[in-house]
Amino acid sequence: MPQFRIGSAAALLGVSDDTVRRWVDDGHLAAGTDDAGRKVVDGAELARYAQELAERRQHPEVGGVSSSARNRFTGLVTRVQADGVMAQVDLQCGPFRVVSLMSAEAVEELGLEPGSLASAVVKATTVIVDAPRENR
């Protein structure tokens, strides 16, 4: 099983190194040491904790509507570029940039402008997963 140093674990969880160290010290996240004596978190433990954090996060209401989409990225609109009938809307969702193409009419109806809070809901039939070679 892969192991991640504190800095890498923090980057993957979107928090600071100090936050991960506090979680380890408080017993929320189990850690060990590698052959060089550095503190590391087991990959399976990190995945478990990442999922736990995601489940605790609050999302804006969807208006009481259920959805089959499981991938919801909430963030701030950083750019709206409308050109006639179509528009491109850029969202910054934590460390992730999400870009959506939609009608200019939808942008207007939703009141999207830089600084607006919005969620990108993704339902994809194809998802490509990359993994580093050392995982094999």
C-alpha positions as CSV (number, residue, x, y, z in Angstrom):
1,M,0.0,0.0,0.0
2,P,1.4,3.4,-0.9
3,Q,2.3,5.8,1.9
4,F,2.2,9.6,1.8
5,R,4.3,12.1,3.6
6,I,2.5,14.8,5.6
7,G,2.9,17.4,2.9
8,S,1.6,15.2,0.2
9,A,-1.3,14.1,2.4
10,A,-2.1,17.7,3.1
11,A,-2.1,18.6,-0.6
12,L,-4.4,15.7,-1.4
13,L,-6.9,16.8,1.3
14,G,-6.7,20.5,0.4
15,V,-5.4,21.6,3.8
16,S,-2.2,22.7,5.4
17,D,0.6,20.5,6.6
18,D,-0.1,21.8,10.2
19,T,-3.7,20.7,9.9
20,V,-2.7,17.2,9.0
21,R,-0.2,17.1,11.9
22,R,-3.0,18.2,14.3
23,W,-5.3,15.5,13.0
24,V,-2.6,12.9,13.5
25,D,-1.8,14.3,17.0
26,D,-5.5,14.3,17.9
27,G,-5.9,10.7,16.7
28,H,-8.2,11.5,13.9
29,L,-5.8,10.3,11.3
30,A,-3.4,7.4,11.9
31,A,0.2,7.8,10.9
32,G,3.5,5.8,11.1
33,T,7.1,6.4,10.1
34,D,8.9,5.4,6.9
35,D,12.4,3.9,6.7
36,A,13.9,7.4,6.9
37,G,12.0,8.2,10.1
38,R,9.6,10.6,8.4
39,K,5.9,10.6,9.4
40,V,3.7,9.0,6.8
41,V,0.0,8.2,6.3
42,D,-1.0,4.9,4.8
43,G,-2.9,5.4,1.5
44,A,-6.0,3.4,2.6
45,E,-6.2,5.4,5.8
46,L,-5.8,8.7,3.9
47,A,-8.6,7.6,1.4
48,R,-10.9,6.7,4.4
49,Y,-10.3,10.1,6.0
50,A,-10.8,12.0,2.7
51,Q,-14.1,10.3,2.3
52,E,-15.1,11.1,5.9
53,L,-14.2,14.8,5.4
54,A,-16.2,14.9,2.2
55,E,-19.3,13.5,3.9
56,R,-19.1,16.1,6.6
57,R,-18.9,19.1,4.2
58,Q,-22.1,21.0,3.8
59,H,-23.4,21.7,0.3
60,P,-25.9,24.4,-0.7
61,E,-29.5,23.2,-1.0
62,V,-30.5,21.9,-4.4
63,G,-34.1,23.1,-3.9
64,G,-35.3,19.8,-2.4
65,V,-34.6,17.9,-5.6
66,S,-32.8,14.6,-5.6
67,S,-30.1,13.9,-8.1
68,S,-28.4,10.8,-9.5
69,A,-25.2,12.9,-10.0
70,R,-22.7,12.3,-7.2
71,N,-20.0,14.7,-8.3
72,R,-20.9,18.2,-7.0
73,F,-18.2,20.9,-7.0
74,T,-19.2,24.0,-5.1
75,G,-17.1,27.2,-5.5
76,L,-16.9,30.7,-6.8
77,V,-17.5,31.9,-10.3
78,T,-14.2,33.4,-11.4
79,R,-15.1,34.3,-15.0
80,V,-18.1,34.5,-17.4
81,Q,-17.4,34.9,-21.1
82,A,-20.6,35.3,-23.1
83,D,-20.6,35.4,-26.8
84,G,-24.0,35.7,-28.4
85,V,-26.0,32.5,-27.7
86,M,-23.3,30.6,-25.7
87,A,-21.2,31.3,-22.6
88,Q,-18.2,29.9,-20.8
89,V,-18.4,29.9,-17.0
90,D,-15.3,29.2,-14.9
91,L,-15.6,28.1,-11.3
92,Q,-12.8,27.8,-8.7
93,C,-13.9,24.9,-6.4
94,G,-11.2,24.6,-3.8
95,P,-8.0,23.7,-5.7
96,F,-10.0,22.6,-8.8
97,R,-11.0,24.8,-11.8
98,V,-14.2,23.7,-13.4
99,V,-15.3,25.1,-16.8
100,S,-18.8,24.8,-18.1
101,L,-20.3,25.8,-21.5
102,M,-23.9,26.8,-21.4
103,S,-26.3,29.1,-23.0
104,A,-26.0,32.9,-22.3
105,E,-29.6,32.8,-21.3
106,A,-28.9,30.3,-18.6
107,V,-26.0,32.5,-17.3
108,E,-28.5,35.4,-17.1
109,E,-31.3,33.3,-15.4
110,L,-28.8,32.0,-12.8
111,G,-27.3,35.4,-12.2
112,L,-23.8,34.1,-12.7
113,E,-21.0,36.7,-12.4
114,P,-17.5,36.7,-10.9
115,G,-17.8,36.3,-7.2
116,S,-21.1,34.3,-7.3
117,L,-21.5,31.1,-5.4
118,A,-22.4,28.2,-7.7
119,S,-22.1,24.4,-7.9
120,A,-21.0,22.4,-10.9
121,V,-22.9,19.1,-11.0
122,V,-21.2,16.5,-13.2
123,K,-22.8,13.3,-14.5
124,A,-20.4,11.7,-17.0
125,T,-20.6,8.5,-19.0
126,T,-16.9,8.4,-19.4
127,V,-14.4,9.1,-16.6
128,I,-10.7,8.5,-17.3
129,V,-8.5,7.6,-14.3
130,D,-4.7,8.1,-14.3
131,A,-2.3,6.6,-11.8
132,P,1.4,7.0,-11.2
133,R,3.5,4.2,-12.5
134,E,4.8,3.3,-9.0
135,N,1.2,2.2,-8.1
136,R,1.7,-0.9,-10.4
